[in-house]
Amino acid sequence: MPFDRDFHAPIIIIIAGARHVVRSVREAAWLLADCWPDVGCQRFRAALAACAAAMEGRLAAAKARLAVVEAARAAGVPVLG
C-alpha cells in the first residue's frame, strides 16, 4: 500500500511563476504529475518512477528527492534546496 514519506529538507520548485514547497514524496509525485512543464524528459520519468518506488517502500525518500531535483534541473525549472 502506498504511503507518504517526508523529505529530510523541503525542495522549493518554481513553475510558471508559482512557488511550490515540496516536503514529501507524495507532494513531489503530485507536482510531477500535475504541473511539470516537460513530461517528455527522461529525468521526469525517472523522478516519477522514483517517487512511486519510495511510496511503495522500495526506495529511500532521499533518492526520490534527488531524482526530483535532477528532473527540475534538466527541465530548466528553478529549484532551491
mmCIF file of the N, C-alpha and C atoms, coordinates in Angstrom:
data_MODEL
# 
_entry.id   MODEL 
# 
loop_
_atom_site.group_PDB 
_atom_site.id 
_atom_site.type_symbol 
_atom_site.label_atom_id 
_atom_site.label_alt_id 
_atom_site.label_comp_id 
_atom_site.label_asym_id 
_atom_site.label_entity_id 
_atom_site.label_seq_id 
_atom_site.pdbx_PDB_ins_code 
_atom_site.Cartn_x 
_atom_site.Cartn_y 
_atom_site.Cartn_z 
_atom_site.occupancy 
_atom_site.B_iso_or_equiv 
_atom_site.pdbx_formal_charge 
_atom_site.auth_seq_id 
_atom_site.auth_comp_id 
_atom_site.auth_asym_id 
_atom_site.auth_atom_id 
_atom_site.pdbx_PDB_model_num 
ATOM 1   N N  . MET A 1 1  ? 0.845  -1.179 0.000   1.00 0.00 ? 1  MET A N  1 
ATOM 2   C CA . MET A 1 1  ? 0.000  0.000  0.000   1.00 0.00 ? 1  MET A CA 1 
ATOM 3   C C  . MET A 1 1  ? 0.894  1.247  0.000   1.00 0.00 ? 1  MET A C  1 
ATOM 4   N N  . PRO A 1 2  ? 0.655  2.164  -0.900  1.00 0.00 ? 2  PRO A N  1 
ATOM 5   C CA . PRO A 1 2  ? 1.479  3.377  -0.962  1.00 0.00 ? 2  PRO A CA 1 
ATOM 6   C C  . PRO A 1 2  ? 1.314  4.244  0.284   1.00 0.00 ? 2  PRO A C  1 
ATOM 7   N N  . PHE A 1 3  ? 2.407  4.852  0.686   1.00 0.00 ? 3  PHE A N  1 
ATOM 8   C CA . PHE A 1 3  ? 2.344  5.772  1.805   1.00 0.00 ? 3  PHE A CA 1 
ATOM 9   C C  . PHE A 1 3  ? 3.302  6.927  1.552   1.00 0.00 ? 3  PHE A C  1 
ATOM 10  N N  . ASP A 1 4  ? 3.055  8.008  2.262   1.00 0.00 ? 4  ASP A N  1 
ATOM 11  C CA . ASP A 1 4  ? 3.871  9.202  2.084   1.00 0.00 ? 4  ASP A CA 1 
ATOM 12  C C  . ASP A 1 4  ? 5.113  9.110  2.956   1.00 0.00 ? 4  ASP A C  1 
ATOM 13  N N  . ARG A 1 5  ? 6.195  9.713  2.466   1.00 0.00 ? 5  ARG A N  1 
ATOM 14  C CA . ARG A 1 5  ? 7.442  9.762  3.226   1.00 0.00 ? 5  ARG A CA 1 
ATOM 15  C C  . ARG A 1 5  ? 7.992  11.177 3.125   1.00 0.00 ? 5  ARG A C  1 
ATOM 16  N N  . ASP A 1 6  ? 8.325  11.745 4.263   1.00 0.00 ? 6  ASP A N  1 
ATOM 17  C CA . ASP A 1 6  ? 8.844  13.113 4.290   1.00 0.00 ? 6  ASP A CA 1 
ATOM 18  C C  . ASP A 1 6  ? 10.282 13.169 3.788   1.00 0.00 ? 6  ASP A C  1 
ATOM 19  N N  . PHE A 1 7  ? 10.616 14.289 3.152   1.00 0.00 ? 7  PHE A N  1 
ATOM 20  C CA . PHE A 1 7  ? 11.997 14.561 2.776   1.00 0.00 ? 7  PHE A CA 1 
ATOM 21  C C  . PHE A 1 7  ? 12.734 15.101 4.002   1.00 0.00 ? 7  PHE A C  1 
ATOM 22  N N  . HIS A 1 8  ? 14.047 14.947 4.038   1.00 0.00 ? 8  HIS A N  1 
ATOM 23  C CA . HIS A 1 8  ? 14.831 15.468 5.165   1.00 0.00 ? 8  HIS A CA 1 
ATOM 24  C C  . HIS A 1 8  ? 14.828 16.995 5.177   1.00 0.00 ? 8  HIS A C  1 
ATOM 25  N N  . ALA A 1 9  ? 14.628 17.589 4.005   1.00 0.00 ? 9  ALA A N  1 
ATOM 26  C CA . ALA A 1 9  ? 14.514 19.047 3.869   1.00 0.00 ? 9  ALA A CA 1 
ATOM 27  C C  . ALA A 1 9  ? 13.608 19.325 2.680   1.00 0.00 ? 9  ALA A C  1 
ATOM 28  N N  . PRO A 1 10 ? 12.786 20.355 2.757   1.00 0.00 ? 10 PRO A N  1 
ATOM 29  C CA . PRO A 1 10 ? 11.896 20.647 1.625   1.00 0.00 ? 10 PRO A CA 1 
ATOM 30  C C  . PRO A 1 10 ? 12.669 21.107 0.394   1.00 0.00 ? 10 PRO A C  1 
ATOM 31  N N  . ILE A 1 11 ? 12.035 20.945 -0.750  1.00 0.00 ? 11 ILE A N  1 
ATOM 32  C CA . ILE A 1 11 ? 12.553 21.451 -2.020  1.00 0.00 ? 11 ILE A CA 1 
ATOM 33  C C  . ILE A 1 11 ? 11.611 22.577 -2.428  1.00 0.00 ? 11 ILE A C  1 
ATOM 34  N N  . ILE A 1 12 ? 12.161 23.683 -2.865  1.00 0.00 ? 12 ILE A N  1 
ATOM 35  C CA . ILE A 1 12 ? 11.339 24.772 -3.391  1.00 0.00 ? 12 ILE A CA 1 
ATOM 36  C C  . ILE A 1 12 ? 11.511 24.769 -4.901  1.00 0.00 ? 12 ILE A C  1 
ATOM 37  N N  . ILE A 1 13 ? 10.409 24.574 -5.609  1.00 0.00 ? 13 ILE A N  1 
ATOM 38  C CA . ILE A 1 13 ? 10.415 24.485 -7.065  1.00 0.00 ? 13 ILE A CA 1 
ATOM 39  C C  . ILE A 1 13 ? 9.499  25.574 -7.609  1.00 0.00 ? 13 ILE A C  1 
ATOM 40  N N  . ILE A 1 14 ? 9.985  26.309 -8.595  1.00 0.00 ? 14 ILE A N  1 
ATOM 41  C CA . ILE A 1 14 ? 9.197  27.401 -9.172  1.00 0.00 ? 14 ILE A CA 1 
ATOM 42  C C  . ILE A 1 14 ? 8.795  27.022 -10.592 1.00 0.00 ? 14 ILE A C  1 
ATOM 43  N N  . ILE A 1 15 ? 7.486  26.880 -10.798 1.00 0.00 ? 15 ILE A N  1 
ATOM 44  C CA . ILE A 1 15 ? 6.943  26.510 -12.109 1.00 0.00 ? 15 ILE A CA 1 
ATOM 45  C C  . ILE A 1 15 ? 5.952  27.586 -12.526 1.00 0.00 ? 15 ILE A C  1 
ATOM 46  N N  . ALA A 1 16 ? 6.190  28.174 -13.686 1.00 0.00 ? 16 ALA A N  1 
ATOM 47  C CA . ALA A 1 16 ? 5.318  29.218 -14.240 1.00 0.00 ? 16 ALA A CA 1 
ATOM 48  C C  . ALA A 1 16 ? 5.063  30.335 -13.225 1.00 0.00 ? 16 ALA A C  1 
ATOM 49  N N  . GLY A 1 17 ? 6.097  30.702 -12.490 1.00 0.00 ? 17 GLY A N  1 
ATOM 50  C CA . GLY A 1 17 ? 5.992  31.783 -11.524 1.00 0.00 ? 17 GLY A CA 1 
ATOM 51  C C  . GLY A 1 17 ? 5.408  31.393 -10.180 1.00 0.00 ? 17 GLY A C  1 
ATOM 52  N N  . ALA A 1 18 ? 4.915  30.176 -10.058 1.00 0.00 ? 18 ALA A N  1 
ATOM 53  C CA . ALA A 1 18 ? 4.338  29.712 -8.790  1.00 0.00 ? 18 ALA A CA 1 
ATOM 54  C C  . ALA A 1 18 ? 5.397  28.965 -7.984  1.00 0.00 ? 18 ALA A C  1 
ATOM 55  N N  . ARG A 1 19 ? 5.470  29.301 -6.713  1.00 0.00 ? 19 ARG A N  1 
ATOM 56  C CA . ARG A 1 19 ? 6.454  28.690 -5.812  1.00 0.00 ? 19 ARG A CA 1 
ATOM 57  C C  . ARG A 1 19 ? 5.808  27.494 -5.112  1.00 0.00 ? 19 ARG A C  1 
ATOM 58  N N  . HIS A 1 20 ? 6.402  26.328 -5.280  1.00 0.00 ? 20 HIS A N  1 
ATOM 59  C CA . HIS A 1 20 ? 5.896  25.100 -4.667  1.00 0.00 ? 20 HIS A CA 1 
ATOM 60  C C  . HIS A 1 20 ? 6.904  24.623 -3.626  1.00 0.00 ? 20 HIS A C  1 
ATOM 61  N N  . VAL A 1 21 ? 6.460  24.472 -2.396  1.00 0.00 ? 21 VAL A N  1 
ATOM 62  C CA . VAL A 1 21 ? 7.311  23.927 -1.346  1.00 0.00 ? 21 VAL A CA 1 
ATOM 63  C C  . VAL A 1 21 ? 6.949  22.452 -1.214  1.00 0.00 ? 21 VAL A C  1 
ATOM 64  N N  . VAL A 1 22 ? 7.885  21.598 -1.581  1.00 0.00 ? 22 VAL A N  1 
ATOM 65  C CA . VAL A 1 22 ? 7.646  20.154 -1.633  1.00 0.00 ? 22 VAL A CA 1 
ATOM 66  C C  . VAL A 1 22 ? 8.337  19.511 -0.433  1.00 0.00 ? 22 VAL A C  1 
ATOM 67  N N  . ARG A 1 23 ? 7.536  18.950 0.462   1.00 0.00 ? 23 ARG A N  1 
ATOM 68  C CA . ARG A 1 23 ? 8.059  18.408 1.715   1.00 0.00 ? 23 ARG A CA 1 
ATOM 69  C C  . ARG A 1 23 ? 8.074  16.888 1.777   1.00 0.00 ? 23 ARG A C  1 
ATOM 70  N N  . SER A 1 24 ? 7.452  16.231 0.792   1.00 0.00 ? 24 SER A N  1 
ATOM 71  C CA . SER A 1 24 ? 7.339  14.774 0.880   1.00 0.00 ? 24 SER A CA 1 
ATOM 72  C C  . SER A 1 24 ? 7.311  14.138 -0.508  1.00 0.00 ? 24 SER A C  1 
ATOM 73  N N  . VAL A 1 25 ? 7.423  12.827 -0.503  1.00 0.00 ? 25 VAL A N  1 
ATOM 74  C CA . VAL A 1 25 ? 7.387  12.065 -1.751  1.00 0.00 ? 25 VAL A CA 1 
ATOM 75  C C  . VAL A 1 25 ? 6.039  12.247 -2.447  1.00 0.00 ? 25 VAL A C  1 
ATOM 76  N N  . ARG A 1 26 ? 4.964  12.187 -1.688  1.00 0.00 ? 26 ARG A N  1 
ATOM 77  C CA . ARG A 1 26 ? 3.631  12.336 -2.284  1.00 0.00 ? 26 ARG A CA 1 
ATOM 78  C C  . ARG A 1 26 ? 3.452  13.721 -2.908  1.00 0.00 ? 26 ARG A C  1 
ATOM 79  N N  . GLU A 1 27 ? 3.909  14.757 -2.227  1.00 0.00 ? 27 GLU A N  1 
ATOM 80  C CA . GLU A 1 27 ? 3.824  16.110 -2.787  1.00 0.00 ? 27 GLU A CA 1 
ATOM 81  C C  . GLU A 1 27 ? 4.649  16.223 -4.067  1.00 0.00 ? 27 GLU A C  1 
ATOM 82  N N  . ALA A 1 28 ? 5.810  15.587 -4.084  1.00 0.00 ? 28 ALA A N  1 
ATOM 83  C CA . ALA A 1 28 ? 6.653  15.607 -5.282  1.00 0.00 ? 28 ALA A CA 1 
ATOM 84  C C  . ALA A 1 28 ? 5.965  14.884 -6.437  1.00 0.00 ? 28 ALA A C  1 
ATOM 85  N N  . ALA A 1 29 ? 5.375  13.733 -6.157  1.00 0.00 ? 29 ALA A N  1 
ATOM 86  C CA . ALA A 1 29 ? 4.678  12.979 -7.202  1.00 0.00 ? 29 ALA A CA 1 
ATOM 87  C C  . ALA A 1 29 ? 3.507  13.787 -7.756  1.00 0.00 ? 29 ALA A C  1 
ATOM 88  N N  . TRP A 1 30 ? 2.769  14.453 -6.878  1.00 0.00 ? 30 TRP A N  1 
ATOM 89  C CA . TRP A 1 30 ? 1.651  15.289 -7.333  1.00 0.00 ? 30 TRP A CA 1 
ATOM 90  C C  . TRP A 1 30 ? 2.158  16.402 -8.244  1.00 0.00 ? 30 TRP A C  1 
ATOM 91  N N  . LEU A 1 31 ? 3.221  17.072 -7.827  1.00 0.00 ? 31 LEU A N  1 
ATOM 92  C CA . LEU A 1 31 ? 3.759  18.170 -8.628  1.00 0.00 ? 31 LEU A CA 1 
ATOM 93  C C  . LEU A 1 31 ? 4.222  17.672 -9.993  1.00 0.00 ? 31 LEU A C  1 
ATOM 94  N N  . LEU A 1 32 ? 4.908  16.547 -10.012 1.00 0.00 ? 32 LEU A N  1 
ATOM 95  C CA . LEU A 1 32 ? 5.366  15.975 -11.281 1.00 0.00 ? 32 LEU A CA 1 
ATOM 96  C C  . LEU A 1 32 ? 4.177  15.635 -12.187 1.00 0.00 ? 32 LEU A C  1 
ATOM 97  N N  . ALA A 1 33 ? 3.165  15.003 -11.620 1.00 0.00 ? 33 ALA A N  1 
ATOM 98  C CA . ALA A 1 33 ? 2.023  14.551 -12.417 1.00 0.00 ? 33 ALA A CA 1 
ATOM 99  C C  . ALA A 1 33 ? 1.112  15.688 -12.859 1.00 0.00 ? 33 ALA A C  1 
ATOM 100 N N  . ASP A 1 34 ? 1.020  16.736 -12.049 1.00 0.00 ? 34 ASP A N  1 
ATOM 101 C CA . ASP A 1 34 ? 0.025  17.768 -12.311 1.00 0.00 ? 34 ASP A CA 1 
ATOM 102 C C  . ASP A 1 34 ? 0.570  19.051 -12.935 1.00 0.00 ? 34 ASP A C  1 
ATOM 103 N N  . CYS A 1 35 ? 1.810  19.388 -12.658 1.00 0.00 ? 35 CYS A N  1 
ATOM 104 C CA . CYS A 1 35 ? 2.307  20.716 -13.042 1.00 0.00 ? 35 CYS A CA 1 
ATOM 105 C C  . CYS A 1 35 ? 3.578  20.715 -13.880 1.00 0.00 ? 35 CYS A C  1 
ATOM 106 N N  . TRP A 1 36 ? 4.180  19.578 -14.088 1.00 0.00 ? 36 TRP A N  1 
ATOM 107 C CA . TRP A 1 36 ? 5.523  19.564 -14.685 1.00 0.00 ? 36 TRP A CA 1 
ATOM 108 C C  . TRP A 1 36 ? 5.507  20.065 -16.120 1.00 0.00 ? 36 TRP A C  1 
ATOM 109 N N  . PRO A 1 37 ? 6.436  20.966 -16.474 1.00 0.00 ? 37 PRO A N  1 
ATOM 110 C CA . PRO A 1 37 ? 6.419  21.564 -17.813 1.00 0.00 ? 37 PRO A CA 1 
ATOM 111 C C  . PRO A 1 37 ? 6.988  20.679 -18.922 1.00 0.00 ? 37 PRO A C  1 
ATOM 112 N N  . ASP A 1 38 ? 7.801  19.673 -18.577 1.00 0.00 ? 38 ASP A N  1 
ATOM 113 C CA . ASP A 1 38 ? 8.453  18.854 -19.608 1.00 0.00 ? 38 ASP A CA 1 
ATOM 114 C C  . ASP A 1 38 ? 8.263  17.374 -19.295 1.00 0.00 ? 38 ASP A C  1 
ATOM 115 N N  . VAL A 1 39 ? 7.095  16.850 -19.638 1.00 0.00 ? 39 VAL A N  1 
ATOM 116 C CA . VAL A 1 39 ? 6.786  15.456 -19.307 1.00 0.00 ? 39 VAL A CA 1 
ATOM 117 C C  . VAL A 1 39 ? 7.430  14.455 -20.261 1.00 0.00 ? 39 VAL A C  1 
ATOM 118 N N  . GLY A 1 40 ? 8.087  14.934 -21.293 1.00 0.00 ? 40 GLY A N  1 
ATOM 119 C CA . GLY A 1 40 ? 8.752  14.033 -22.228 1.00 0.00 ? 40 GLY A CA 1 
ATOM 120 C C  . GLY A 1 40 ? 10.190 13.734 -21.861 1.00 0.00 ? 40 GLY A C  1 
ATOM 121 N N  . CYS A 1 41 ? 10.700 14.406 -20.855 1.00 0.00 ? 41 CYS A N  1 
ATOM 122 C CA . CYS A 1 41 ? 12.100 14.275 -20.451 1.00 0.00 ? 41 CYS A CA 1 
ATOM 123 C C  . CYS A 1 41 ? 12.330 12.957 -19.691 1.00 0.00 ? 41 CYS A C  1 
ATOM 124 N N  . GLN A 1 42 ? 13.445 12.306 -19.972 1.00 0.00 ? 42 GLN A N  1 
ATOM 125 C CA . GLN A 1 42 ? 13.794 11.064 -19.279 1.00 0.00 ? 42 GLN A CA 1 
ATOM 126 C C  . GLN A 1 42 ? 13.920 11.282 -17.768 1.00 0.00 ? 42 GLN A C  1 
ATOM 127 N N  . ARG A 1 43 ? 14.460 12.405 -17.364 1.00 0.00 ? 43 ARG A N  1 
ATOM 128 C CA . ARG A 1 43 ? 14.626 12.694 -15.928 1.00 0.00 ? 43 ARG A CA 1 
ATOM 129 C C  . ARG A 1 43 ? 13.260 12.834 -15.243 1.00 0.00 ? 43 ARG A C  1 
ATOM 130 N N  . PHE A 1 44 ? 12.274 13.373 -15.963 1.00 0.00 ? 44 PHE A N  1 
ATOM 131 C CA . PHE A 1 44 ? 10.909 13.457 -15.427 1.00 0.00 ? 44 PHE A CA 1 
ATOM 132 C C  . PHE A 1 44 ? 10.379 12.055 -15.143 1.00 0.00 ? 44 PHE A C  1 
ATOM 133 N N  . ARG A 1 45 ? 10.512 11.175 -16.132 1.00 0.00 ? 45 ARG A N  1 
ATOM 134 C CA . ARG A 1 45 ? 10.016 9.801  -15.963 1.00 0.00 ? 45 ARG A CA 1 
ATOM 135 C C  . ARG A 1 45 ? 10.747 9.086  -14.828 1.00 0.00 ? 45 ARG A C  1 
ATOM 136 N N  . ALA A 1 46 ? 12.052 9.318  -14.731 1.00 0.00 ? 46 ALA A N  1 
ATOM 137 C CA . ALA A 1 46 ? 12.833 8.695  -13.659 1.00 0.00 ? 46 ALA A CA 1 
ATOM 138 C C  . ALA A 1 46 ? 12.388 9.215  -12.288 1.00 0.00 ? 46 ALA A C  1 
ATOM 139 N N  . ALA A 1 47 ? 12.109 10.505 -12.196 1.00 0.00 ? 47 ALA A N  1 
ATOM 140 C CA . ALA A 1 47 ? 11.665 11.089 -10.926 1.00 0.00 ? 47 ALA A CA 1 
ATOM 141 C C  . ALA A 1 47 ? 10.294 10.557 -10.521 1.00 0.00 ? 47 ALA A C  1 
ATOM 142 N N  . LEU A 1 48 ? 9.397  10.451 -11.480 1.00 0.00 ? 48 LEU A N  1 
ATOM 143 C CA . LEU A 1 48 ? 8.064  9.924  -11.181 1.00 0.00 ? 48 LEU A CA 1 
ATOM 144 C C  . LEU A 1 48 ? 8.157  8.466  -10.724 1.00 0.00 ? 48 LEU A C  1 
ATOM 145 N N  . ALA A 1 49 ? 8.992  7.681  -11.396 1.00 0.00 ? 49 ALA A N  1 
ATOM 146 C CA . ALA A 1 49 ? 9.194  6.281  -11.003 1.00 0.00 ? 49 ALA A CA 1 
ATOM 147 C C  . ALA A 1 49 ? 9.838  6.191  -9.620  1.00 0.00 ? 49 ALA A C  1 
ATOM 148 N N  . ALA A 1 50 ? 10.772 7.084  -9.331  1.00 0.00 ? 50 ALA A N  1 
ATOM 149 C CA . ALA A 1 50 ? 11.427 7.090  -8.021  1.00 0.00 ? 50 ALA A CA 1 
ATOM 150 C C  . ALA A 1 50 ? 10.432 7.427  -6.914  1.00 0.00 ? 50 ALA A C  1 
ATOM 151 N N  . CYS A 1 51 ? 9.552  8.371  -7.173  1.00 0.00 ? 51 CYS A N  1 
ATOM 152 C CA . CYS A 1 51 ? 8.525  8.720  -6.183  1.00 0.00 ? 51 CYS A CA 1 
ATOM 153 C C  . CYS A 1 51 ? 7.593  7.537  -5.934  1.00 0.00 ? 51 CYS A C  1 
ATOM 154 N N  . ALA A 1 52 ? 7.198  6.863  -6.994  1.00 0.00 ? 52 ALA A N  1 
ATOM 155 C CA . ALA A 1 52 ? 6.324  5.692  -6.840  1.00 0.00 ? 52 ALA A CA 1 
ATOM 156 C C  . ALA A 1 52 ? 7.029  4.611  -6.023  1.00 0.00 ? 52 ALA A C  1 
ATOM 157 N N  . ALA A 1 53 ? 8.293  4.361  -6.334  1.00 0.00 ? 53 ALA A N  1 
ATOM 158 C CA . ALA A 1 53 ? 9.053  3.343  -5.604  1.00 0.00 ? 53 ALA A CA 1 
ATOM 159 C C  . ALA A 1 53 ? 9.217  3.725  -4.131  1.00 0.00 ? 53 ALA A C  1 
ATOM 160 N N  . ALA A 1 54 ? 9.440  5.000  -3.859  1.00 0.00 ? 54 ALA A N  1 
ATOM 161 C CA . ALA A 1 54 ? 9.587  5.453  -2.471  1.00 0.00 ? 54 ALA A CA 1 
ATOM 162 C C  . ALA A 1 54 ? 8.274  5.314  -1.704  1.00 0.00 ? 54 ALA A C  1 
ATOM 163 N N  . MET A 1 55 ? 7.157  5.615  -2.355  1.00 0.00 ? 55 MET A N  1 
ATOM 164 C CA . MET A 1 55 ? 5.860  5.469  -1.681  1.00 0.00 ? 55 MET A CA 1 
ATOM 165 C C  . MET A 1 55 ? 5.539  4.005  -1.408  1.00 0.00 ? 55 MET A C  1 
ATOM 166 N N  . GLU A 1 56 ? 6.089  3.117  -2.224  1.00 0.00 ? 56 GLU A N  1 
ATOM 167 C CA . GLU A 1 56 ? 5.880  1.681  -2.021  1.00 0.00 ? 56 GLU A CA 1 
ATOM 168 C C  . GLU A 1 56 ? 6.904  1.083  -1.060  1.00 0.00 ? 56 GLU A C  1 
ATOM 169 N N  . GLY A 1 57 ? 7.856  1.897  -0.609  1.00 0.00 ? 57 GLY A N  1 
ATOM 170 C CA . GLY A 1 57 ? 8.853  1.414  0.329   1.00 0.00 ? 57 GLY A CA 1 
ATOM 171 C C  . GLY A 1 57 ? 10.040 0.718  -0.312  1.00 0.00 ? 57 GLY A C  1 
ATOM 172 N N  . ARG A 1 58 ? 10.160 0.802  -1.638  1.00 0.00 ? 58 ARG A N  1 
ATOM 173 C CA . ARG A 1 58 ? 11.255 0.141  -2.350  1.00 0.00 ? 58 ARG A CA 1 
ATOM 174 C C  . ARG A 1 58 ? 12.460 1.041  -2.565  1.00 0.00 ? 58 ARG A C  1 
ATOM 175 N N  . LEU A 1 59 ? 12.347 2.322  -2.240  1.00 0.00 ? 59 LEU A N  1 
ATOM 176 C CA . LEU A 1 59 ? 13.416 3.288  -2.461  1.00 0.00 ? 59 LEU A CA 1 
ATOM 177 C C  . LEU A 1 59 ? 13.393 4.308  -1.329  1.00 0.00 ? 59 LEU A C  1 
ATOM 178 N N  . ALA A 1 60 ? 14.551 4.764  -0.932  1.00 0.00 ? 60 ALA A N  1 
ATOM 179 C CA . ALA A 1 60 ? 14.633 5.776  0.124   1.00 0.00 ? 60 ALA A CA 1 
ATOM 180 C C  . ALA A 1 60 ? 14.058 7.103  -0.365  1.00 0.00 ? 60 ALA A C  1 
ATOM 181 N N  . ALA A 1 61 ? 13.421 7.820  0.535   1.00 0.00 ? 61 ALA A N  1 
ATOM 182 C CA . ALA A 1 61 ? 12.862 9.133  0.189   1.00 0.00 ? 61 ALA A CA 1 
ATOM 183 C C  . ALA A 1 61 ? 13.956 10.074 -0.300  1.00 0.00 ? 61 ALA A C  1 
ATOM 184 N N  . ALA A 1 62 ? 15.156 9.960  0.245   1.00 0.00 ? 62 ALA A N  1 
ATOM 185 C CA . ALA A 1 62 ? 16.269 10.826 -0.172  1.00 0.00 ? 62 ALA A CA 1 
ATOM 186 C C  . ALA A 1 62 ? 16.622 10.612 -1.641  1.00 0.00 ? 62 ALA A C  1 
ATOM 187 N N  . LYS A 1 63 ? 16.522 9.382  -2.112  1.00 0.00 ? 63 LYS A N  1 
ATOM 188 C CA . LYS A 1 63 ? 16.820 9.111  -3.524  1.00 0.00 ? 63 LYS A CA 1 
ATOM 189 C C  . LYS A 1 63 ? 15.723 9.664  -4.426  1.00 0.00 ? 63 LYS A C  1 
ATOM 190 N N  . ALA A 1 64 ? 14.485 9.589  -3.983  1.00 0.00 ? 64 ALA A N  1 
ATOM 191 C CA . ALA A 1 64 ? 13.388 10.178 -4.756  1.00 0.00 ? 64 ALA A CA 1 
ATOM 192 C C  . ALA A 1 64 ? 13.542 11.691 -4.802  1.00 0.00 ? 64 ALA A C  1 
ATOM 193 N N  . ARG A 1 65 ? 13.933 12.284 -3.682  1.00 0.00 ? 65 ARG A N  1 
ATOM 194 C CA . ARG A 1 65 ? 14.150 13.731 -3.619  1.00 0.00 ? 65 ARG A CA 1 
ATOM 195 C C  . ARG A 1 65 ? 15.224 14.148 -4.612  1.00 0.00 ? 65 ARG A C  1 
ATOM 196 N N  . LEU A 1 66 ? 16.330 13.409 -4.634  1.00 0.00 ? 66 LEU A N  1 
ATOM 197 C CA . LEU A 1 66 ? 17.414 13.709 -5.568  1.00 0.00 ? 66 LEU A CA 1 
ATOM 198 C C  . LEU A 1 66 ? 16.936 13.599 -7.015  1.00 0.00 ? 66 LEU A C  1 
ATOM 199 N N  . ALA A 1 67 ? 16.125 12.593 -7.316  1.00 0.00 ? 67 ALA A N  1 
ATOM 200 C CA . ALA A 1 67 ? 15.600 12.421 -8.674  1.00 0.00 ? 67 ALA A CA 1 
ATOM 201 C C  . ALA A 1 67 ? 14.727 13.608 -9.082  1.00 0.00 ? 67 ALA A C  1 
ATOM 202 N N  . VAL A 1 68 ? 13.958 14.141 -8.149  1.00 0.00 ? 68 VAL A N  1 
ATOM 203 C CA . VAL A 1 68 ? 13.110 15.306 -8.439  1.00 0.00 ? 68 VAL A CA 1 
ATOM 204 C C  . VAL A 1 68 ? 13.974 16.538 -8.699  1.00 0.00 ? 68 VAL A C  1 
ATOM 205 N N  . VAL A 1 69 ? 14.991 16.736 -7.896  1.00 0.00 ? 69 VAL A N  1 
ATOM 206 C CA . VAL A 1 69 ? 15.903 17.870 -8.093  1.00 0.00 ? 69 VAL A CA 1 
ATOM 207 C C  . VAL A 1 69 ? 16.588 17.756 -9.454  1.00 0.00 ? 69 VAL A C  1 
ATOM 208 N N  . GLU A 1 70 ? 17.044 16.562 -9.808  1.00 0.00 ? 70 GLU A N  1 
ATOM 209 C CA . GLU A 1 70 ? 17.693 16.356 -11.105 1.00 0.00 ? 70 GLU A CA 1 
ATOM 210 C C  . GLU A 1 70 ? 16.722 16.605 -12.257 1.00 0.00 ? 70 GLU A C  1 
ATOM 211 N N  . ALA A 1 71 ? 15.470 16.200 -12.094 1.00 0.00 ? 71 ALA A N  1 
ATOM 212 C CA . ALA A 1 71 ? 14.464 16.441 -13.131 1.00 0.00 ? 71 ALA A CA 1 
ATOM 213 C C  . ALA A 1 71 ? 14.219 17.933 -13.305 1.00 0.00 ? 71 ALA A C  1 
ATOM 214 N N  . ALA A 1 72 ? 14.170 18.654 -12.199 1.00 0.00 ? 72 ALA A N  1 
ATOM 215 C CA . ALA A 1 72 ? 13.967 20.104 -12.269 1.00 0.00 ? 72 ALA A CA 1 
ATOM 216 C C  . ALA A 1 72 ? 15.118 20.764 -13.012 1.00 0.00 ? 72 ALA A C  1 
ATOM 217 N N  . ARG A 1 73 ? 16.321 20.396 -12.659 1.00 0.00 ? 73 ARG A N  1 
ATOM 218 C CA . ARG A 1 73 ? 17.491 20.980 -13.331 1.00 0.00 ? 73 ARG A CA 1 
ATOM 219 C C  . ARG A 1 73 ? 17.498 20.647 -14.817 1.00 0.00 ? 73 ARG A C  1 
ATOM 220 N N  . ALA A 1 74 ? 17.159 19.413 -15.169 1.00 0.00 ? 74 ALA A N  1 
ATOM 221 C CA . ALA A 1 74 ? 17.133 19.003 -16.575 1.00 0.00 ? 74 ALA A CA 1 
ATOM 222 C C  . ALA A 1 74 ? 16.078 19.769 -17.365 1.00 0.00 ? 74 ALA A C  1 
ATOM 223 N N  . ALA A 1 75 ? 14.974 20.118 -16.700 1.00 0.00 ? 75 ALA A N  1 
ATOM 224 C CA . ALA A 1 75 ? 13.885 20.837 -17.364 1.00 0.00 ? 75 ALA A CA 1 
ATOM 225 C C  . ALA A 1 75 ? 14.084 22.352 -17.324 1.00 0.00 ? 75 ALA A C  1 
ATOM 226 N N  . GLY A 1 76 ? 15.148 22.810 -16.679 1.00 0.00 ? 76 GLY A N  1 
ATOM 227 C CA . GLY A 1 76 ? 15.379 24.248 -16.567 1.00 0.00 ? 76 GLY A CA 1 
ATOM 228 C C  . GLY A 1 76 ? 14.444 24.924 -15.581 1.00 0.00 ? 76 GLY A C  1 
ATOM 229 N N  . VAL A 1 77 ? 13.919 24.148 -14.646 1.00 0.00 ? 77 VAL A N  1 
ATOM 230 C CA . VAL A 1 77 ? 12.990 24.662 -13.641 1.00 0.00 ? 77 VAL A CA 1 
ATOM 231 C C  . VAL A 1 77 ? 13.803 25.119 -12.429 1.00 0.00 ? 77 VAL A C  1 
ATOM 232 N N  . PRO A 1 78 ? 13.608 26.357 -11.965 1.00 0.00 ? 78 PRO A N  1 
ATOM 233 C CA . PRO A 1 78 ? 14.343 26.812 -10.784 1.00 0.00 ? 78 PRO A CA 1 
ATOM 234 C C  . PRO A 1 78 ? 14.019 25.953 -9.562  1.00 0.00 ? 78 PRO A C  1 
ATOM 235 N N  . VAL A 1 79 ? 15.067 25.538 -8.870  1.00 0.00 ? 79 VAL A N  1 
ATOM 236 C CA . VAL A 1 79 ? 14.902 24.692 -7.689  1.00 0.00 ? 79 VAL A CA 1 
ATOM 237 C C  . VAL A 1 79 ? 15.869 25.160 -6.608  1.00 0.00 ? 79 VAL A C  1 
ATOM 238 N N  . LEU A 1 80 ? 15.365 25.218 -5.390  1.00 0.00 ? 80 LEU A N  1 
ATOM 239 C CA . LEU A 1 80 ? 16.175 25.572 -4.225  1.00 0.00 ? 80 LEU A CA 1 
ATOM 240 C C  . LEU A 1 80 ? 16.075 24.434 -3.227  1.00 0.00 ? 80 LEU A C  1 
ATOM 241 N N  . GLY A 1 81 ? 17.159 24.141 -2.571  1.00 0.00 ? 81 GLY A N  1 
ATOM 242 C CA . GLY A 1 81 ? 17.152 23.074 -1.566  1.00 0.00 ? 81 GLY A CA 1 
ATOM 243 C C  . GLY A 1 81 ? 17.690 21.858 -2.157  1.00 0.00 ? 81 GLY A C  1 
# 
